[in-house]
Amino acid sequence: MRILLVTDAWEPQVNGVVRTLSRTVEECRAMGHEVEVIHPGLGFKTFPLPTYPEIKMAVGARKDLEARFKAFEPEAIHIATEGSLGQAARAICLKWKLPFTTSYHTKFPEYVNARLPFIPISAGYWFMRRFHNSGNRLMVATPSMRDMLTERGFNNITPWARGVDTELFHPDKRHMGGESVYEGLQGPIFVYIGRVAVEKNIESFLDLDLPGTKVIVGPGPQLEELKKKYPEVVFTGNKSGDELARHFADADVMVFPSFTDTFGLVILESMATGTPVAAYVANGPKDIIPGSKAGSVNDDLKTACLEALEMKREDCRAYAEKYSWRSCAEEFVQNLKPQPRPERRRFWRRLRRLGRRG
């Protein structure tokens, strides 16, 4: 199948959305599908998204997108994000009456409200509902997100699980060469790994009275502010690849304090290395962690941290091995809404004729 993916979030950005999409594309291609990805790095004029400059918003991309649609003649179209490229692709699909699917990756209304409190969450959900309800199917990562969005008036919701790279994130990375990346720090090591930004609720972790050492791994706009405010905390900056895997593996507990994520890939990445996870009772953690023997969720984050500290590392690894990127990609393909074949052929043939006349 020829699959067209439109996304405002793509490499070299480093976040859970990009990891999910890039690994899904990789697996789809390995399964024999032809995947075309339209993203901001294809030469569009862009501007940095306010408060998240790593994401580039394309401007004036509509005509270019139409040309790419015609050249590729997709059998199925998936619009992954609600940014400027996603909006343009949605408009094209509605104009040409093409079926398309969307996915919900971030609690965008809460994200915006955390940074711009004068914008009410209800306005954000009006925008998101208008965007996603115009598609044929909305993919979400967890049952709690499905229930929450259903209550808010979203339609045609279907599950799309996530995966984890169990080779990169592996227990063998723990204390490689007989040393820890946290060598010299007092244990136990409680680590947050991810983007350092206000919507991640990191200060609720840093304010806890915990034994040992707190460590923050990752970049972000709140990094310098938190360094000054919490001089006793260790900040490592951004890590990737094997180095990132070691920071998961050498920790004793990975703490996930966010309320705005819809899943939290770092939860599975931590578990895959054998490190248990502590989190609030929030969308994502409450779907993944309870009953896993790989972590703890609690309205009291300190309690969750201390409970996670007692978890067995082998149980964490065993649970993470249940998630694969291949099954994630297979579910993604099953969720797509391709055009019926005869209708598809007639449509693109007619569009080509109209283009020649123009």
N, C-alpha and C positions, 0 to 999 in steps of 0.2 A: 504494500500500500504506500502511496505517496502522501506523506504527512507534513503539513506546514505548521510550524511552531512559531508563534509571534510572542516575543518577550522583551520587556524593558530591562530585565535583570539578566545579565550574562557575563561571562568571563571578560576581563580579569577580576570582576567583583568576587569577593570571597564571602559567601553567606549560605545559609541553608537552602534558599530558593535556587540559587545558581547550582549548588551541588546536586539538588534533586533533578533539575532540568537537564543538566549536562550528563549525568549518569543515566537518566531515562533515555536520552537521545542515543547515547553510546550503546545501550542494550537493545534499543529498537533497531539500530543499524545492524548489530550482530545477529538479530533475528531475521534480517533480510528486508526490512522496510527501508524506503528511501525517505530521509528526513531533511527538510530545508528549514533552517533557523533564521528568522528575521530578528535582528537585535540592533542596538544603537551603534555598534562598532562597524557597521557596513558602509560607512561614509556619509551618514546623515549629519546635518547640522544639529548640534546638541548643546544643551546647557546643563550644568550640575543641578540635581534636585536639591532645593533648599533643605538644610539640616542633614542631608545624606549625600554629600557631593560625589561619592563613589558611583552613584547611579546617575547615568546621563539620560536626559529627556530629549528625544528627537523632535525637531520642529519641521513643519512643511514636508512631511514624509508621505502624504496621502498618494500623490501621483506615482511616486517610486514604488510604494506598496502595491498599487494596482498593477503596475508593470511586472512586479515579481510574482503576483498571483497568476497573471496570464501566462508568464513564462513557465512556471512550475506546474500549473494545472493540478492543484492538490485534490486528492480524493477525500481527505479529512483535514480539518483546520482546528487547531487548538490555540486559544489566546490565553496565555499564562498570567499576565499581569494587567493592571488597570491604568498604566501610565499612558503617555502620548502615543506610543506605537500600538498598544493594546486598544486604545480608543479609535485610532485610525483603522485598524484591522476590523474592529467591530462594525464601524460605519460602512466599510466596504461589504462585509458579509450581509448586513441588513439591506443595503442598496441592491445587491445582486441576488438576494434571497438564497444565500449559501448557508447550510447548516454549520454550526461551530460549537465547540465546547470551551469552557473556561475552568480555572482552578483557583482556589482560595488559599493563599500561602501565608498571609500576614493579617493580623487584626488591625487593619489600616485605620479604622476610626479611632481606636484606642491609641494607636501610635501617634496620630496627628494631635489628638487631644492632650497627650502627655507633653508634647512640645509646644503646642499652641492652644492653651486652655480655653481661649475665647471661641474656638470652633467646637460646637457641641458634638458629642458622639452620635446623636441622632442624625445630624446632617451627614456625617460620614457614612452611616448605614444607608441613608437614602441614596447617596451616590453609588455605593457598592451594589445595592439591590437593583438599581436601574441598569447597571453595567451587566451583572451576571444573569439576571432574569431574562435578558434578551437572547441568551444562548439556549442551546438544546439540552445541555447537561452541565452541572457544576460539580467538579471533583473536590472532595475535602479529605483531609488526612485521618480524622478520628471521629468516632461516634458522638462525642460531646460537641464537637464543632458542627456536625450535622444537626444535632438537636437545637443548638443555640441559633444557628442560621435559619432553621425552619421556624422557630418562634419569632424571628425577625422578618418573616415574609419572603425568604428565599425559596426558589422552586427547583425541581428536577435535580436534587442533590444525590450524589452517588459516591461511595468510598473509593479512595485512591491511597493505598498505604505507602510507606517509605521503606528504604533499605539502608544497609550499612556495609562499608568495605571491611570485611572481616579479615582481610589479609594485611591491609595497612594498619588497622586498629586491632592489635593482637596482644595477648598477655605476655608474649615473649619480649615485648618492648620494655617491660618493667625491669628497671635496674640493669640495663644493658651494659656489658663491660664491667659489671660489679659496682656501678655508680648510679646515683639518682640525679636527675636534672635539678632536684631540690636539695642537693648535697649541702649540708651545713645549716639547713633550716630546722627549727624545732618541729617535730611531728606531734600529732598527726597533721597531714597537709590537706587543707580544704581549698579546692580550686574552683574558680569560675572561668570557663573558657567560652569566648564569644565576643561579639561586638560590645564595646564599652560605650553605652549610650543610655540616656535617661529612661527610655521605654523598657529597658531590660531590668529595671528595678534592682540594680546591683547593690545600692546602699543598704537595702534591707538585709543583705548578707553581711556586708562589711560592719554593720552595727551590732552584729551578734556577739555575745560573750562565749567564745569557743576555745577549747584547748588548742595548743599547737600554733600553726601559721596559716594565715589566709593569703592566697595567691590569685592574681588576676592575669589571665593570659588572653591577649587580643588587643586590637586597635580600636579607635573610635573617638568621637568628638568630646566625650566626657573624661577621657583619660587623664589629661593634665589637671583638671579640677579634682578628681578623686585622689591623684597622687599627693596633692597639697593637703587635702582634707584628712587623708588616712596615711600618714608617714610610716606607720608600723606594718602596713600591708606591702607585699612584694608584687611589683608590676613588671611583667616580662616583655610586654609588647607583643607584636604579631608573631605567630609561629605557623609553620605549614609542613606538610609531608611527614616524614619520620620524626622530625623534631616535635611536631604537634602531637603525634601519636604517643611519644614518650612523656609529654606533659600530662596527657590523660592517664597513661599507665602507671606513672610514678606517684600519682596522687593517692590519697586514702579515700577521699570522697569528692565527687564533683557536685557542685551546688548550682542549681538552676532556679533562680528566683523570679523569672519572668512571668508576667500575666498576659503578655501581648502576642506570644508565639502561638501558632496553631498546632505545632508538633514538637519541634526541638530536636533536630538531627543529632546534636551533640549528646543527647541522652543516650542514644544507641551507640554512638562512637565511644563514649565513656564505658558503657557496659561491655562493649566488644573487647576492650583492653582489660576487663576484670574489675574496673573501678565502679563502685556503686554510686547512685545518684540520689541527692536530696532535693526536694522541690515543694513548692506550695501546691495546694489542691487547685489546679488550673487546667484549662484546655491543653491537651498534649500530655503533660505528666500524669494526670489522673486517668488517662486512657492507656498509658504505656506501663506505668510502674506498679500499681497495686496488684498483688498476687504474683509478681515476677520473681520475688526473692532477690531482686537486683537493685533495690533502693527503697526509699520511703517518701511518701507525700503526707503533708500535715499542714494545717493552718498555722501552726507554730513551726517556723523554719528551723529553729534551733533543735527542737525535738526530732525533726526529720533528719537533720545532720547527724545527731548522735545515734539515732536508730540505724542509719545507713552505714555508720562506722562499724556496726556489728555484722554486716552482711558478708557472706562468703564470696570471694572473688570468682571461684569456679562457677557459682550459680549465675553471676552476672554475665559471664561469657556464654554460658549455655543458653541464656534467654536471648542474647543478641544474635545468636546464630540462626534464630527462627526468621530473621528478616533478611531478604536478599534483594538486590537491585533488579535481578531478572524477573522475579515475581512482581515487583513494582511496575516494571515496564509492560509486562503482560497485562496487568490490570488496567494500566493507562490505555493500551491499544483497545482493549475490550470496551472501554468507556467512550471511545470516540464515536462520532456520528457521521460516517461517510455518506456522500450522496449516492443514491441508487445508480448503478453503472450506466444504463441507457440514458437516463436524465443527465448524468454528468457529461457524457460525451457530447450530447446535443448542446448543452450549455456552453462549454468551452469552444465548440465549433462556431456557435452563433456569435460569441464574444469576439472571436478572431475575425469573423466577417465584418462585424461592426467596426472593429479597429482599423481594418484595411480601408473601409469606406471613409472613415474619419481622416 
